[in-house]
Amino acid sequence: MAIGLDVETPPEPENPEEYDYEKCPFYGDLAVRGQVLEGTVVSTDMDKTVVVEREYDVAVPKYDRQMKRRSRIPAHVPGVLEPLSVGDTVKIAETRPLSKTKSHVVVEVTQEATAADVAELTGQAEPEPELSADDLAAAEDEGDQ
């Protein structure tokens, strides 16, 4: 609870000389403030940045119903929390502007993604488990009999 939030502090960086302490809430001077949000990582294409998507409900009074909305928030990933993958559930905290679009930082990975989660988010079929040489040999033995 070093940063004022109820999150576990990750281990210290392996290479302190090359670590970016300026943009790290755990071991640097980056203060977190404001909102703490939770969402799912939908993109890891950028360097040290992930896009976190949140889904929430909005009331539509005219129809007396709820409508689903989504927001996508770019967030900085400190070096001590890398690597993240698509489908991970993360907790992000608001901070000072870090770039033109980034004003949030990832502070905790609450749930790791499974293969089914990744397949659902990317729209691809679930990857089949690769067969080892032993499995292939066993399959050939069964075919010979």
C-alpha positions in Angstrom: 0.0 0.0 0.0 2.8 2.3 -0.9 0.9 4.5 -3.3 -2.2 5.1 -1.1 -4.2 2.4 -2.7 -5.0 -1.1 -1.5 -2.8 -2.8 -4.1 0.2 -5.1 -3.7 3.6 -3.6 -4.4 5.5 -5.4 -7.3 9.1 -6.4 -6.9 11.8 -3.8 -7.5 13.1 -3.3 -11.1 15.8 -5.7 -12.2 17.9 -3.0 -14.0 17.7 0.2 -11.8 20.1 2.2 -14.1 17.7 1.9 -17.1 14.4 2.0 -15.3 12.0 4.9 -15.9 11.4 6.2 -12.4 9.6 9.3 -13.6 6.5 7.4 -14.7 6.4 4.8 -12.0 3.9 5.1 -9.1 5.6 2.4 -7.0 9.3 3.4 -7.1 9.2 6.8 -8.7 7.6 10.2 -8.2 4.4 9.7 -10.1 1.4 10.5 -7.8 -2.0 8.8 -8.3 -5.1 10.8 -7.7 -8.8 10.8 -8.7 -10.5 7.7 -10.1 -9.5 4.1 -9.7 -11.1 2.1 -12.5 -11.2 -1.6 -13.5 -11.3 -3.0 -17.0 -10.1 -5.5 -19.5 -6.9 -5.0 -21.7 -8.0 -5.0 -25.3 -4.8 -3.8 -27.0 -1.1 -4.1 -26.2 0.2 -2.8 -29.6 1.9 0.3 -28.2 5.2 0.4 -26.3 4.6 0.7 -22.5 0.9 1.5 -23.1 -2.3 -0.7 -23.0 -5.8 0.2 -24.0 -8.3 -0.7 -21.2 -12.0 -1.1 -22.0 -14.7 -0.6 -19.4 -18.3 -1.6 -19.9 -21.1 0.2 -17.9 -24.8 0.7 -18.0 -26.6 4.0 -18.7 -30.2 4.6 -17.9 -32.5 5.6 -20.8 -35.5 7.3 -19.1 -37.6 7.4 -22.3 -37.8 3.6 -22.5 -37.2 2.9 -18.8 -34.3 0.6 -19.7 -30.6 0.3 -19.3 -28.2 0.7 -22.2 -24.6 -0.7 -22.3 -21.8 1.7 -23.1 -18.1 1.1 -23.5 -15.1 3.4 -23.0 -11.5 2.8 -24.0 -8.8 4.3 -21.9 -5.1 4.3 -22.8 -3.0 3.6 -19.7 0.8 3.6 -19.0 2.3 0.3 -17.9 5.2 0.7 -15.5 8.2 -1.5 -16.2 7.7 -3.6 -13.0 4.2 -4.8 -14.2 5.2 -5.8 -17.7 4.3 -7.8 -19.7 0.5 -7.6 -19.9 -1.5 -9.6 -22.5 -4.9 -9.1 -24.1 -7.7 -10.2 -21.9 -6.1 -9.4 -18.5 -8.3 -7.6 -16.0 -6.4 -4.6 -14.6 -6.9 -1.8 -12.2 -5.9 1.6 -13.4 -5.5 4.9 -11.5 -5.8 8.5 -12.7 -2.6 10.5 -12.7 -1.2 13.7 -14.2 -1.1 13.7 -18.0 1.8 11.5 -19.2 1.3 12.2 -22.9 -1.3 13.6 -25.3 -3.8 10.7 -24.6 -2.5 9.0 -21.4 -3.7 10.2 -18.0 -3.9 6.8 -16.3 -1.4 4.2 -15.0 -1.9 0.5 -14.4 -1.5 -0.3 -10.7 -2.6 -3.9 -10.4 -3.3 -7.0 -12.5 -6.4 -8.5 -10.9 -6.9 -11.5 -13.2 -4.7 -13.1 -15.9 -6.3 -13.9 -19.2 -7.1 -17.5 -20.3 -6.9 -18.8 -23.8 -10.7 -18.6 -24.2 -10.7 -14.9 -23.1 -8.0 -14.0 -25.7 -9.9 -15.9 -28.4 -13.1 -14.0 -27.6 -11.5 -10.6 -27.6 -9.4 -11.1 -30.7 -12.2 -12.9 -32.7 -10.0 -15.8 -33.5 -10.6 -19.5 -32.8 -9.1 -20.9 -29.6 -5.6 -22.1 -30.3 -5.3 -25.9 -30.4 -2.8 -27.4 -28.0 0.4 -28.4 -29.8 1.2 -32.0 -29.9 4.6 -33.2 -28.6 6.7 -35.8 -30.3 5.5 -38.4 -27.7 1.9 -37.7 -28.6 2.6 -38.0 -32.3 4.4 -41.3 -31.8 1.4 -42.6 -29.7 -1.0 -41.6 -32.4 1.0 -43.4 -35.0 1.1 -46.6 -32.8 -2.7 -46.5 -32.5 -3.1 -46.1 -36.2 -0.9 -49.2 -37.0 -3.0 -51.5 -34.8 
